[in-house]
Amino acid sequence: MKPLNDRILTLALAAVFLVSTYAIFGLGGAWLVFLVFFFIFRFWRTFFFALAFSVGGLIFIAPYNVIEILVKPVLCNAFMHDVSEAVFHCEDANKQFPAAYVTDEGGKPIWSWRVTALTKEYSALAEEYHPERPWNDPVNDNLCKAGLYDLHCPGALHTVFPTGTGYVVVIGPKTIWPGKEPTTRKEITDDPATTILFVEIADEIPHWTEPRDLSLDELCDPQNLAKTTAMFSIHEKFTPGLLYRPTKYANVAFANGSVKLLSADFLVKNLRALATRNGGEKVNLDDDPGLHWRTDPWWLEYVVQAIAAASGVGLIAVTVIKKRRRKDAA
């Protein structure tokens, strides 16, 4: 093999290997693979330069990644658990869930379920609560201005105004929230682990005291599917490389007290089955394909992995041959 051809072949294999590993593992993964390669073949100067560059990059990038990938999802989950506990404590005290909304004598909704649940949980809020007047009446200003930090997720892709909330219930005759009439746990005959208590949304954020939530029939209307999917496209799942399709998802609180991440597509597809409390439907949350790294088409992942493996083996073979040639020449 001539030196020029040798160099061209090495560069070509290195380029293919870098691109394919970048597609699979992302920039960080591809960089780590090359660090290992430099170390194995004792390219010490290149290895130490790359290592120093990596450490410097981590100092600036790692704190942001830790917050975005680890801290915010944990806070989101914890906040939704707090609201779930408030709802269940209210149910324990009253032997029924809060109604989706409280109405005045004329049947007009004036308060949200969030107020009913949270004023039971927090005495300071209860002192500012005047249930005989609507949520936006001036007499309730102090309550309305109480921006609760745990009523929206810090990791959401939308910005919530201070007194707004991203947590809403799904209203419908067979859901846990039929309207002004409360329900009980005994009425939940479907699996509580797959029955929605409340969900997180991205658009049309209500004030936390406002009696405004989601209608199951409107959400499931075929004409509204694109809007519904966008509403549940709140967070973006971390993907390791460009090869994988990013997934948008939302947090969902269930009637057994758990909080799960569901992809927007899976949630919309199974929304009616998940929202009803006694419909008899069965949904396996593990069937959600959006919670796993995926490519489109499905076989693309395996093709790129084969290319990465072949180019990696070729690169190793060329490097070994070059080292032996130099040793023989010496």
Rosetta silent file (secondary structure, phi, psi, omega in degrees, C-alpha in Angstrom):
SEQUENCE: MKPLNDRILTLALAAVFLVSTYAIFGLGGAWLVFLVFFFIFRFWRTFFFALAFSVGGLIFIAPYNVIEILVKPVLCNAFMHDVSEAVFHCEDANKQFPAAYVTDEGGKPIWSWRVTALTKEYSALAEEYHPERPWNDPVNDNLCKAGLYDLHCPGALHTVFPTGTGYVVVIGPKTIWPGKEPTTRKEITDDPATTILFVEIADEIPHWTEPRDLSLDELCDPQNLAKTTAMFSIHEKFTPGLLYRPTKYANVAFANGSVKLLSADFLVKNLRALATRNGGEKVNLDDDPGLHWRTDPWWLEYVVQAIAAASGVGLIAVTVIKKRRRKDAA
SCORE:     score description
SCORE:     0.000 S_00000001
   1 L     0.000  126.444 -179.136    0.000    0.000    0.000 S_00000001
   2 L   -72.993  150.728 -178.296    1.482    3.367   -1.027 S_00000001
   3 H   -55.508  -43.026 -179.124    1.819    6.084    1.641 S_00000001
   4 H   -64.360  -47.386  177.943   -0.585    8.458   -0.157 S_00000001
   5 H   -63.061  -36.602  178.010   -3.209    5.766   -0.672 S_00000001
   6 H   -59.874  -46.113 -178.412   -2.614    4.639    2.912 S_00000001
   7 H   -67.813  -42.216  179.125   -3.328    8.126    4.217 S_00000001
   8 H   -62.319  -44.231  179.303   -6.406    8.601    2.022 S_00000001
   9 H   -62.421  -42.267  179.523   -7.840    5.245    3.123 S_00000001
  10 H   -62.661  -45.479  179.685   -7.208    6.083    6.804 S_00000001
  11 H   -64.359  -39.729 -179.871   -8.876    9.480    6.495 S_00000001
  12 H   -65.077  -45.805  178.362  -11.831    7.995    4.604 S_00000001
  13 H   -63.883  -40.134  179.218  -12.386    5.255    7.190 S_00000001
  14 H   -64.117  -40.193  179.480  -11.995    7.764   10.026 S_00000001
  15 H   -64.680  -46.054  178.839  -14.552   10.083    8.421 S_00000001
  16 H   -62.765  -42.573 -179.526  -17.100    7.281    7.917 S_00000001
  17 H   -64.562  -42.255 -179.613  -16.523    6.025   11.460 S_00000001
  18 H   -64.561  -46.586 -178.379  -16.900    9.520   12.942 S_00000001
  19 H   -63.935  -44.528 -177.867  -20.105   10.306   11.040 S_00000001
  20 H   -68.260  -41.190  177.444  -21.732    6.954   11.833 S_00000001
  21 H   -68.834  -33.648  175.780  -20.825    7.058   15.541 S_00000001
  22 H   -63.506  -40.906  179.255  -22.007   10.668   15.677 S_00000001
  23 H   -64.229  -34.461 -177.373  -25.348    9.594   14.190 S_00000001
  24 H   -85.191  -49.358 -171.202  -25.709    6.844   16.797 S_00000001
  25 H  -104.485   -9.064 -174.306  -24.181    8.336   19.946 S_00000001
  26 H    84.756  176.069 -176.117  -24.152   12.055   19.290 S_00000001
  27 H   -62.091  -42.634 -179.652  -21.120   14.318   19.393 S_00000001
  28 H   -62.887  -42.939  179.849  -20.195   13.354   22.957 S_00000001
  29 H   -66.116  -42.703  178.805  -20.365    9.637   22.221 S_00000001
  30 H   -64.291  -40.233  178.728  -18.332    9.918   19.014 S_00000001
  31 H   -63.261  -40.201  179.079  -15.718   12.016   20.811 S_00000001
  32 H   -65.321  -40.421  178.154  -15.448    9.391   23.574 S_00000001
  33 H   -60.077  -42.960  179.682  -15.002    6.604   21.019 S_00000001
  34 H   -69.638  -32.837  175.344  -12.111    8.492   19.409 S_00000001
  35 H   -61.042  -44.976  178.329  -10.535    9.152   22.804 S_00000001
  36 H   -62.106  -41.559  179.714  -10.527    5.402   23.455 S_00000001
  37 H   -61.606  -46.450  179.796   -9.093    4.809   19.974 S_00000001
  38 H   -62.087  -37.742 -178.754   -6.266    7.310   20.518 S_00000001
  39 H   -68.902  -44.055 -177.676   -5.485    5.734   23.901 S_00000001
  40 H   -60.944  -42.301 -176.393   -5.412    2.140   22.627 S_00000001
  41 L   -95.535   10.382  170.905   -3.021    2.942   19.802 S_00000001
  42 L    59.867   41.680  170.813   -0.936    5.300   21.942 S_00000001
  43 L   -86.282   73.686 -166.119   -1.380    8.459   19.952 S_00000001
  44 H   -62.504  -42.498 -177.916   -0.398   10.253   23.140 S_00000001
  45 H   -60.775  -47.322  179.271   -0.112   13.809   21.853 S_00000001
  46 H   -66.434  -39.232 -178.303   -3.531   13.680   20.200 S_00000001
  47 H   -62.289  -49.208 -176.553   -5.038   11.839   23.164 S_00000001
  48 H   -68.919  -34.278  175.272   -3.939   14.360   25.807 S_00000001
  49 H   -63.886  -46.898 -179.698   -4.979   17.312   23.650 S_00000001
  50 H   -65.178  -37.996  179.283   -8.433   15.791   23.115 S_00000001
  51 H   -64.633  -44.191  178.840   -8.717   14.888   26.798 S_00000001
  52 H   -63.145  -40.881  178.317   -7.872   18.440   27.894 S_00000001
  53 H   -62.737  -40.307 -179.003  -10.385   19.816   25.402 S_00000001
  54 H   -65.455  -44.829  179.884  -13.044   17.416   26.737 S_00000001
  55 H   -62.246  -42.876  177.632  -12.459   18.370   30.378 S_00000001
  56 H   -61.693  -40.964  178.504  -12.673   22.052   29.507 S_00000001
  57 H   -65.579  -39.573 -179.888  -15.920   21.515   27.641 S_00000001
  58 H   -63.118  -36.059 -179.097  -17.442   19.528   30.496 S_00000001
  59 H   -59.053  -36.877 -177.768  -16.732   22.337   32.953 S_00000001
  60 H   -90.657  -32.782 -172.545  -18.961   24.668   30.934 S_00000001
  61 H   -92.876  -35.976 -173.103  -21.548   22.236   29.527 S_00000001
  62 H   -55.798  -45.898 -179.071  -22.096   19.671   32.309 S_00000001
  63 H   -57.651  -41.186  178.695  -23.995   21.952   34.757 S_00000001
  64 H   -63.670  -45.264 -179.195  -26.536   22.856   32.060 S_00000001
  65 H   -64.279  -38.469  178.637  -26.988   19.207   31.032 S_00000001
  66 H   -61.989  -42.440  179.903  -27.406   18.084   34.640 S_00000001
  67 H   -67.091  -47.065 -175.066  -30.164   20.648   35.162 S_00000001
  68 H   -70.724  -40.872 -171.783  -31.938   19.954   31.877 S_00000001
  69 H   -92.552  -31.838 -174.268  -31.671   16.149   31.829 S_00000001
  70 H  -109.537  -51.579 -171.134  -31.696   15.235   35.537 S_00000001
  71 H   -71.165  -50.816 -175.246  -32.948   18.036   37.807 S_00000001
  72 H   -61.814  -44.728  176.775  -35.928   19.408   35.874 S_00000001
  73 H   -59.951  -36.054  178.350  -37.603   16.022   35.192 S_00000001
  74 H   -65.920  -42.292  178.052  -37.293   15.144   38.894 S_00000001
  75 H   -64.815  -41.639  178.521  -38.901   18.460   39.878 S_00000001
  76 H   -57.449  -48.268 -179.206  -41.691   17.982   37.338 S_00000001
  77 H   -62.221  -43.146 -178.635  -42.477   14.565   38.754 S_00000001
  78 H   -65.629  -41.018 -179.531  -42.352   15.834   42.349 S_00000001
  79 H   -63.391  -42.194 -179.491  -44.641   18.801   41.641 S_00000001
  80 H   -69.556  -32.995  174.156  -47.277   16.589   40.038 S_00000001
  81 H   -63.194  -38.952  178.684  -47.046   14.180   42.970 S_00000001
  82 H   -60.229  -45.407 -179.520  -47.729   17.126   45.318 S_00000001
  83 H   -67.846  -39.144  177.056  -50.905   18.040   43.454 S_00000001
  84 H   -59.435  -44.889  179.614  -51.970   14.381   43.318 S_00000001
  85 H   -62.016  -38.452  178.028  -51.547   14.087   47.073 S_00000001
  86 H   -62.509  -40.975  178.957  -53.672   17.204   47.603 S_00000001
  87 H   -65.297  -43.470 -178.668  -56.453   15.658   45.497 S_00000001
  88 H   -70.133  -35.158  175.743  -56.268   12.342   47.369 S_00000001
  89 H   -64.266  -38.274  176.652  -56.200   14.071   50.770 S_00000001
  90 H   -64.363  -40.159  178.706  -59.335   15.934   49.742 S_00000001
  91 H   -67.089  -38.520  177.489  -60.915   12.627   48.721 S_00000001
  92 H   -63.711  -40.336 -177.002  -59.939   11.032   52.026 S_00000001
  93 H   -73.313  -38.813 -174.044  -61.467   13.911   54.001 S_00000001
  94 H  -103.378   -4.298 -177.101  -64.711   14.204   52.002 S_00000001
  95 L    64.046   21.889  176.239  -65.043   10.572   50.814 S_00000001
  96 L  -163.096  154.536  175.991  -65.163   11.908   47.249 S_00000001
  97 L   -71.248  157.967  172.515  -62.938   13.669   44.761 S_00000001
  98 L   -61.423  151.560  171.789  -63.386   17.411   44.255 S_00000001
  99 L   -70.338  155.086  179.881  -65.819   18.309   41.506 S_00000001
 100 L   -59.013  -31.578  176.374  -64.177   19.510   38.301 S_00000001
 101 E  -155.677  154.340  175.867  -65.673   22.918   39.071 S_00000001
 102 E  -100.828  137.640 -178.059  -67.878   24.593   41.657 S_00000001
 103 E  -110.866  159.319  173.128  -70.965   26.432   40.377 S_00000001
 104 L   -85.481 -172.390 -176.706  -73.015   29.337   41.689 S_00000001
 105 L   -63.926  -25.091  179.889  -76.758   29.198   42.248 S_00000001
 106 L   -88.763    0.816  178.717  -77.343   29.765   38.554 S_00000001
 107 L    88.312    7.536  179.622  -75.125   26.816   37.545 S_00000001
 108 L   -85.079  130.580  177.757  -72.229   28.951   36.272 S_00000001
 109 E   -62.459  131.756 -178.389  -68.750   27.563   37.085 S_00000001
 110 E  -126.763  -15.431  179.589  -66.956   29.879   39.527 S_00000001
 111 E  -142.456  151.596  178.363  -64.084   27.803   40.990 S_00000001
 112 E   -90.986  159.458  172.568  -61.658   25.153   39.823 S_00000001
 113 H   -58.939  -28.395  179.922  -61.000   21.748   41.393 S_00000001
 114 H   -62.951  -38.212  178.583  -57.492   23.040   42.063 S_00000001
 115 H   -67.270  -45.335  179.552  -58.850   25.567   44.548 S_00000001
 116 H   -57.691  -44.927 -177.214  -60.964   22.938   46.313 S_00000001
 117 H   -72.763  -46.035 -171.842  -58.011   20.582   46.660 S_00000001
 118 H   -78.442  -27.459  175.315  -55.264   23.070   47.516 S_00000001
 119 H   -72.618  -23.539  172.640  -57.247   25.158   50.029 S_00000001
 120 H   -73.085  -32.576 -175.456  -57.814   21.908   51.926 S_00000001
 121 H   -82.907  -36.367 -174.249  -54.067   21.240   51.780 S_00000001
 122 L  -120.922  112.822 -176.265  -52.760   24.737   52.606 S_00000001
 123 H   -64.533  -32.198  179.750  -54.412   26.719   55.418 S_00000001
 124 H   -62.390  -35.886  176.742  -52.849   29.986   54.246 S_00000001
 125 H   -71.644  -37.901 -178.172  -54.763   29.693   50.970 S_00000001
 126 H   -61.147  -32.445 -179.754  -57.983   28.779   52.767 S_00000001
 127 H   -67.184  -24.546 -178.931  -57.859   32.068   54.678 S_00000001
 128 L   -97.107    2.713 -172.080  -57.984   33.998   51.397 S_00000001
 129 L   -94.746  120.887  176.082  -60.743   31.854   49.885 S_00000001
 130 L  -115.837   88.378 -170.076  -64.247   33.310   49.576 S_00000001
 131 L   -65.344  -16.875 -178.806  -66.187   30.459   47.969 S_00000001
 132 L   -78.621  -12.102 -179.217  -69.413   32.409   47.579 S_00000001
 133 L  -113.579  151.448 -178.960  -67.772   34.733   45.032 S_00000001
 134 L   -62.171  162.634 -177.255  -66.268   33.811   41.602 S_00000001
 135 L   -58.996  -33.887 -176.579  -62.559   33.187   41.183 S_00000001
 136 L  -100.171   14.699  175.349  -61.968   36.532   39.437 S_00000001
 137 L   -71.817  141.007 -178.837  -64.027   38.633   41.875 S_00000001
 138 H   -53.494  -28.980 -179.146  -61.934   41.445   43.481 S_00000001
 139 H   -66.145  -19.722  179.779  -62.583   39.975   46.930 S_00000001
 140 H  -103.223   17.812 -177.597  -60.503   36.952   45.876 S_00000001
 141 H   -57.591  -43.492 -177.779  -57.558   38.944   44.532 S_00000001
 142 H   -61.694  -38.862  178.030  -55.158   37.765   47.225 S_00000001
 143 H   -69.144  -43.592 -177.403  -55.903   34.130   46.459 S_00000001
 144 H   -65.306  -30.409 -178.158  -55.715   34.641   42.711 S_00000001
 145 L   -83.935   -3.268  178.706  -52.362   36.396   42.983 S_00000001
 146 L   -77.637   97.380  178.868  -50.853   33.513   44.922 S_00000001
 147 L   -80.525  112.712 -177.827  -48.557   32.006   42.315 S_00000001
 148 L   -91.061  120.211 -174.742  -47.871   28.416   43.353 S_00000001
 149 H   -63.482  -27.283 -174.774  -44.490   27.214   42.095 S_00000001
 150 H   -94.320   19.129  176.886  -45.556   23.573   41.997 S_00000001
 151 H  -101.956    9.284  171.432  -48.506   24.079   39.646 S_00000001
 152 L  -155.203  156.128 -173.169  -46.360   23.995   36.542 S_00000001
 153 L   -89.350  129.970  179.045  -43.260   22.140   35.487 S_00000001
 154 L   -69.019  -14.101 -179.158  -39.921   23.996   35.339 S_00000001
 155 L   -96.858    5.951 -177.289  -38.803   21.742   32.502 S_00000001
 156 L   -69.539  154.566 -179.890  -41.715   22.567   30.190 S_00000001
 157 L   -83.363   -0.107  178.889  -41.050   23.978   26.728 S_00000001
 158 L  -113.502  163.857  176.727  -43.579   26.747   27.344 S_00000001
 159 L  -103.906  123.375 -179.326  -43.487   29.735   29.659 S_00000001
 160 L   -98.924  134.485  177.005  -46.251   29.820   32.259 S_00000001
 161 L   -68.134  155.562 -167.555  -47.329   33.131   33.726 S_00000001
 162 L   -52.856  -35.129 -178.188  -46.754   33.269   37.517 S_00000001
 163 L  -102.591   13.526  178.764  -50.344   32.487   38.518 S_00000001
 164 E   -90.890  172.040  177.624  -50.976   30.053   35.673 S_00000001
 165 L  -142.716  144.870  174.834  -50.939   26.274   35.733 S_00000001
 166 L   -97.621    3.765 -175.296  -50.122   23.558   33.242 S_00000001
 167 E  -103.515  118.143 -177.423  -52.107   20.942   35.212 S_00000001
 168 E  -135.904  160.375  177.103  -55.657   20.294   34.037 S_00000001
 169 L  -103.041  164.806  177.335  -58.237   17.512   34.230 S_00000001
 170 E  -105.430  116.209 -175.254  -60.142   15.853   31.402 S_00000001
 171 E   -93.710  130.874  178.841  -63.880   16.432   31.757 S_00000001
 172 L  -175.171  158.125 -175.182  -66.331   13.863   30.438 S_00000001
 173 L   -55.853  -34.251 -176.025  -69.281   11.709   31.623 S_00000001
 174 L  -106.069    9.633  177.517  -67.109    8.630   32.223 S_00000001
 175 E   -89.734  177.729  175.802  -63.957   10.333   33.503 S_00000001
 176 L   -67.566  -17.522 -175.181  -63.067   10.993   37.140 S_00000001
 177 E  -122.585   78.347 -178.196  -64.235   14.542   36.467 S_00000001
 178 L   -72.608  -16.672 -179.543  -67.762   14.500   34.926 S_00000001
 179 L   146.561 -126.307 -178.257  -68.368   18.164   35.786 S_00000001
 180 L   -78.943  -10.244  178.516  -70.028   19.717   38.824 S_00000001
 181 L   -93.972  127.881  178.861  -70.781   16.269   40.265 S_00000001
 182 L   -77.523  161.097  176.177  -67.965   14.657   42.291 S_00000001
 183 L  -122.349  172.867  179.397  -66.949   10.996   41.978 S_00000001
 184 L  -123.645  168.679  178.381  -65.421    8.486   44.386 S_00000001
 185 H   -63.913  -32.871 -178.439  -62.618    5.939   44.190 S_00000001
 186 H   -63.355  -23.421 -179.916  -65.183    3.137   44.151 S_00000001
 187 H   -79.182   -9.993  178.369  -66.439    4.414   40.802 S_00000001
 188 L   -87.176   94.951 -179.931  -63.037    3.776   39.223 S_00000001
 189 L   -93.910  -16.926  172.072  -63.530    0.234   37.921 S_00000001
 190 L   -75.646  169.286  178.992  -60.759    0.492   35.318 S_00000001
 191 L   -63.172  118.281  179.703  -57.155   -0.043   36.385 S_00000001
 192 H   -58.552  -26.166 -179.297  -56.226    3.063   38.452 S_00000001
 193 H   -70.835  -13.658  177.816  -52.660    2.756   37.119 S_00000001
 194 H  -127.957   25.337  176.580  -53.955    3.581   33.633 S_00000001
 195 L  -114.913  120.037 -173.201  -56.771    5.986   34.542 S_00000001
 196 E   -68.019  129.915  170.516  -55.878    9.668   34.182 S_00000001
 197 E   -90.982  -54.163  170.736  -56.230   11.882   37.244 S_00000001
 198 E  -155.535  166.081 -175.364  -54.886   15.009   35.553 S_00000001
 199 E  -129.636  168.668  177.909  -52.485   15.882   32.750 S_00000001
 200 E  -107.336  134.663 -178.962  -49.914   18.496   31.849 S_00000001
 201 L  -125.297  164.610 -177.518  -50.513   20.758   28.847 S_00000001
 202 L  -107.477  -28.749 -173.286  -48.483   23.276   26.870 S_00000001
 203 L  -115.683  161.111  176.263  -51.076   25.603   25.334 S_00000001
 204 L    52.992   51.840 -177.337  -54.032   27.665   26.548 S_00000001
 205 L   -68.123  125.806  178.301  -52.749   27.723   30.109 S_00000001
 206 L   -86.731  162.531  167.566  -55.517   28.662   32.599 S_00000001
 207 E   -65.587  147.352 -171.903  -55.210   30.681   35.788 S_00000001
 208 L   -66.403  -24.202  178.145  -54.849   28.197   38.639 S_00000001
 209 L   -92.793  -10.588 -174.427  -58.168   29.241   40.229 S_00000001
 210 L   -72.600  132.481  179.387  -60.033   29.458   36.904 S_00000001
 211 L   -78.949   65.317 -179.643  -62.653   26.727   36.247 S_00000001
 212 L  -134.163  118.970 -179.652  -61.229   25.878   32.822 S_00000001
 213 L  -135.745 -150.324 -174.789  -59.980   22.427   31.889 S_00000001
 214 E  -112.603  142.664  174.932  -60.184   20.028   28.925 S_00000001
 215 E   -96.561  126.939 -178.502  -63.202   18.391   27.305 S_00000001
 216 H   -61.552  -42.668 -178.818  -62.648   14.735   26.374 S_00000001
 217 H   -63.186  -40.352  179.076  -64.975   14.947   23.379 S_00000001
 218 H   -68.556  -39.660  179.392  -63.198   18.014   22.015 S_00000001
 219 H   -63.660  -36.430 -176.110  -59.771   16.459   22.528 S_00000001
 220 H   -90.777   -0.937  176.863  -60.806   13.283   20.693 S_00000001
 221 L   -64.091  125.620 -178.674  -62.521   15.091   17.822 S_00000001
 222 H   -53.542  -30.312  179.996  -60.628   14.055   14.630 S_00000001
 223 H   -72.155  -16.717 -177.049  -60.554   17.687   13.521 S_00000001
 224 H  -106.454    8.404 -172.981  -58.664   18.629   16.697 S_00000001
 225 H   -62.131  -41.205  179.605  -56.031   15.865   16.693 S_00000001
 226 H   -64.087  -41.963  178.921  -53.175   18.100   15.545 S_00000001
 227 H   -66.148  -41.060  179.619  -54.056   20.693   18.168 S_00000001
 228 H   -64.292  -42.561  179.195  -54.395   18.015   20.863 S_00000001
 229 H   -62.428  -42.719  178.459  -51.013   16.509   19.962 S_00000001
 230 H   -63.734  -34.467 -179.527  -49.386   19.961   20.144 S_00000001
 231 H   -63.932  -33.648 -179.369  -51.030   20.529   23.532 S_00000001
 232 L   -96.970    8.152  179.323  -49.311   17.428   24.936 S_00000001
 233 L   -94.789   75.073 -169.632  -45.956   18.169   23.227 S_00000001
 234 L   -99.394  -51.812 -177.788  -44.386   19.778   26.253 S_00000001
 235 E  -108.031  160.072  177.250  -41.007   18.176   26.882 S_00000001
 236 E  -117.710  124.316 -177.862  -38.494   16.776   24.449 S_00000001
 237 L   -70.831  136.358  177.531  -36.944   13.411   25.179 S_00000001
 238 L   -64.061  130.125  175.120  -33.155   13.320   25.111 S_00000001
 239 L  -120.098  139.910 -173.400  -31.842   11.417   22.087 S_00000001
 240 L   -70.835  -32.280 -175.289  -28.191   10.349   21.853 S_00000001
 241 L  -147.237  172.580 -178.327  -27.611   11.095   18.178 S_00000001
 242 L   -65.779  -18.823 -177.532  -29.052   12.591   14.991 S_00000001
 243 L   -65.032  -31.027 -172.570  -30.139    9.147   13.844 S_00000001
 244 L   -94.103  142.351 -177.976  -32.978    9.006   16.349 S_00000001
 245 L   -80.232  126.560  178.779  -36.209   10.910   16.017 S_00000001
 246 L   -66.104  145.659 -177.210  -36.849   13.304   18.930 S_00000001
 247 L  -117.441  133.320  173.440  -40.013   12.606   20.901 S_00000001
 248 E   -95.760  139.889 -177.331  -42.317   15.145   22.532 S_00000001
 249 E  -148.202  171.933  178.665  -44.075   13.998   25.656 S_00000001
 250 E  -135.314  156.961  172.216  -46.078   15.098   28.698 S_00000001
 251 E   -83.554  139.483  179.158  -46.329   14.096   32.346 S_00000001
 252 E  -130.117  128.507  175.817  -49.552   12.322   33.299 S_00000001
 253 E   -95.233  133.541 -176.657  -50.812   11.750   36.857 S_00000001
 254 E  -110.018  166.643 -172.944  -52.820    8.561   37.338 S_00000001
 255 L   -72.729   -5.666  174.259  -55.489    7.491   39.810 S_00000001
 256 L   -95.672    4.274  178.885  -53.106    5.192   41.683 S_00000001
 257 L    94.149   -3.695 -179.313  -50.904    8.162   42.637 S_00000001
 258 L   -85.024  159.697  175.065  -48.196    7.530   40.040 S_00000001
 259 E  -127.465  125.270 -176.087  -46.836   10.052   37.531 S_00000001
 260 E  -124.782  154.579  171.339  -45.670    8.783   34.142 S_00000001
 261 E   -93.746  127.667  176.439  -44.135   10.235   30.997 S_00000001
 262 E  -127.922  139.199  177.446  -46.153    9.479   27.875 S_00000001
 263 E   -68.399  149.923 -177.210  -45.338   10.508   24.333 S_00000001
 264 H   -59.375  -40.987 -179.118  -47.821   12.923   22.788 S_00000001
 265 H   -63.786  -44.653 -179.518  -48.679   10.500   19.955 S_00000001
 266 H   -67.226  -40.800 -179.292  -49.363    7.582   22.309 S_00000001
 267 H   -63.271  -45.066  179.830  -51.363    9.767   24.703 S_00000001
 268 H   -65.961  -41.552 -179.088  -53.583   11.138   21.937 S_00000001
 269 H   -62.075  -36.312 -174.920  -54.093    7.679   20.393 S_00000001
 270 L  -111.643   18.396 -171.203  -55.210    6.172   23.719 S_00000001
 271 H   -60.541  -46.829 -177.460  -56.692    9.272   25.332 S_00000001
 272 H   -64.076  -41.461  179.527  -60.305    8.098   25.604 S_00000001
 273 H   -66.069  -37.262 -179.207  -59.288    4.726   27.033 S_00000001
 274 H   -76.521  -30.534 -174.193  -56.928    6.376   29.543 S_00000001
 275 H   -81.340  -30.550 -176.949  -59.335    9.139   30.559 S_00000001
 276 E   -75.186  143.808 -178.649  -62.422    7.028   31.311 S_00000001
 277 L   -91.770  -18.975 -174.503  -62.820    5.613   34.805 S_00000001
 278 L  -145.076   33.989 -177.730  -65.220    2.786   33.915 S_00000001
 279 L   -86.302  -12.692  179.042  -64.966    2.146   30.189 S_00000001
 280 L    80.875    3.354  179.975  -63.451   -1.320   30.534 S_00000001
 281 L   -76.993  151.718  177.109  -60.528   -0.522   28.189 S_00000001
 282 L  -120.953  128.557 -179.576  -57.074   -1.937   28.858 S_00000001
 283 L  -129.302  130.570  176.167  -53.940    0.015   27.973 S_00000001
 284 L   -99.686  110.970 -177.196  -50.350   -1.136   28.444 S_00000001
 285 H   -65.191  -23.009  178.727  -48.194    1.944   29.036 S_00000001
 286 H   -70.940  -10.913  178.070  -45.082   -0.037   28.132 S_00000001
 287 H   -80.925   -1.718 -179.570  -46.370   -0.161   24.542 S_00000001
 288 L   -69.000  107.890 -177.949  -45.578    3.530   24.143 S_00000001
 289 H   -71.629  -19.597 -176.779  -42.933    3.535   21.367 S_00000001
 290 H   -71.984  -14.151  179.861  -42.067    7.156   21.994 S_00000001
 291 H   -86.722    1.916  178.470  -40.336    6.341   25.272 S_00000001
 292 L  -120.905  149.783  175.936  -37.660    4.391   23.404 S_00000001
 293 L   -62.656  133.938 -176.464  -35.078    5.635   20.932 S_00000001
 294 L  -143.928  153.324  177.083  -36.428    5.027   17.450 S_00000001
 295 L  -120.487  161.792  178.425  -35.514    5.633   13.841 S_00000001
 296 L  -135.234  109.084    3.374  -37.665    6.083   10.785 S_00000001
 297 L   -74.945  165.889 -172.333  -37.485    3.685    8.973 S_00000001
 298 L   -62.365  -32.109 -174.462  -36.805    1.164   11.754 S_00000001
 299 L   -77.775  -11.351 -177.165  -33.975   -0.646    9.904 S_00000001
 300 H   -60.532  -36.324  179.858  -31.871    2.512    9.527 S_00000001
 301 H   -57.957  -45.660 -176.639  -30.452    2.057   13.029 S_00000001
 302 H   -70.690  -35.283  178.026  -29.022   -1.373   12.202 S_00000001
 303 H   -63.814  -46.793 -179.041  -27.571   -0.229    8.872 S_00000001
 304 H   -66.751  -37.007  176.785  -25.703    2.671   10.489 S_00000001
 305 H   -63.106  -39.918  178.310  -24.493    0.415   13.305 S_00000001
 306 H   -64.931  -40.950  178.326  -23.117   -2.038   10.715 S_00000001
 307 H   -63.529  -43.073  179.043  -21.360    0.809    8.884 S_00000001
 308 H   -62.188  -44.006 -179.646  -19.850    2.059   12.149 S_00000001
 309 H   -64.495  -44.908 -178.453  -18.619   -1.424   13.058 S_00000001
 310 H   -65.075  -44.608 -179.741  -17.158   -2.101    9.590 S_00000001
 311 H   -68.766  -34.090  177.117  -15.385    1.254    9.354 S_00000001
 312 H   -64.995  -44.833  177.567  -14.108    0.877   12.930 S_00000001
 313 H   -63.149  -42.942  178.603  -12.655   -2.557   12.193 S_00000001
 314 H   -61.757  -40.538  179.692  -11.145   -1.235    8.957 S_00000001
 315 H   -64.965  -41.123  177.307   -9.595    1.710   10.774 S_00000001
 316 H   -63.818  -44.087 -179.272   -8.054   -0.596   13.367 S_00000001
 317 H   -61.341  -45.410  179.570   -6.715   -2.915   10.641 S_00000001
 318 H   -62.955  -41.721  179.925   -5.104   -0.061    8.698 S_00000001
 319 H   -63.185  -43.010  179.135   -3.560    1.345   11.889 S_00000001
 320 H   -63.603  -43.706  179.387   -2.112   -2.057   12.845 S_00000001
 321 H   -61.702  -42.755 -179.974   -0.676   -2.573    9.330 S_00000001
 322 H   -62.942  -42.154 -179.962    0.933    0.884    9.384 S_00000001
 323 H   -65.369  -41.237  178.421    2.536    0.241   12.775 S_00000001
 324 H   -64.796  -39.012  179.752    3.916   -3.139   11.640 S_00000001
 325 H   -63.471  -42.441  178.994    5.306   -1.593    8.474 S_00000001
 326 H   -65.301  -37.811  178.845    7.093    1.098   10.455 S_00000001
 327 H   -65.864  -41.180  179.144    8.460   -1.523   12.842 S_00000001
 328 H   -67.369  -37.540 -178.672    9.748   -3.658    9.937 S_00000001
 329 H   -68.074  -31.964  178.929   11.308   -0.625    8.275 S_00000001
 330 L   -73.287    0.000    0.000   13.143    0.200   11.492 S_00000001
